[in-house]
Amino acid sequence: MSADRTPETKIPAELALKAYQTIIDHGQKEDGYYTYQGVRASSDVDGYGVTLTDGIVTLRVLFHNRIAVDTPNSRSLMRFRKLLDGLLNC
């Protein structure tokens, strides 16, 4: 696959935070987290960190917009990125 066709696997903090807000605005609240279109969102008690997960990939936006991702493979991360992109295009 050429460089211009390589799927984006990095998830910028801005995308994650916009997706988080969409989930909070449109999702259903249950046990301290919100779920919307297969993605669960929660925040730390202090509000400095947010977590997004689909049950396979977990992404955390940490203090100063640092990103931490737990994913089994790049394919799962690409799928998760598409999920987040889709949340913003609803």
N, C-alpha and C positions, 0 to 999 in steps of 0.2 A: 504494500500500500504506500502510495507516495505521501510525502510530508503534508501536502495540502488536503489529503483525504483522511488523515489519521484522526480517529475520534478523540474528542477532548476528554481526558481523564482527570484533569485537575479541577477542583471545585473551589472557585474563589469565595472568600468570606462574604462578599456582597450578595452573591447568588444564594448562598446558604441562609443568610439573614432575611432576604426577601422571601424565600421559601418558608422559613420559620414563621414569618408574619402572616403569610397566606394561610398556613395551617392553623394558626391561632385564630385568625379572622373567620375562617370557614369550616374548621374542623369541629369534631365532637369531643367534649372534655370527658375524661374518664380517669379516675385514680391519679390525678396530678399531671396528666399529660393530655395532649390533643392529638387526634388522628384525622388525617384527611388524605383521601386517595392513596391509601396504602403506606403513608409515611407518618411516623409518630414523632412528635416534637415535645421537648420538655426543656426547662431551664433550671440552672442552679439556684439555690436559695438566695444567693447574693445578686443574681441577675447578670453576672459577668460572663457566664458560659451558657451556651445552648447546645442541645443534642438533637440530632435528626437520625432516625433509623427506619429501615424497612424490614428489619429482622435479620438481614444478611450483612448489610453495610451499616456501620455506625460512624457518623461524622459529628465531631464536636468543634464548635467555634469557641475558642478560649480567649482570655484577656488579650487585648491588643490585636484582635482578629486573627490570631494564629489558628490554624486548622490542624486537627488530628483526625485521622481516618483509620478505622479498623475494617479491613475488607479481606475476603479470602483470595481474591484475584482481580485482575484488571477488568475482566469482562463484567464482574459484579459491580465494580465501581462505575464503569461506563453506563450500565443499566440504571444505577442509582442517579447518576448525573442527568440522564434523560427523564427520570421521574421528577427530579427537582425542576428541570427546565419546563416540563409539562405543567407543573403547578402554577408557574408564572404565566402560562399561555391559556389559562382557563377563562 
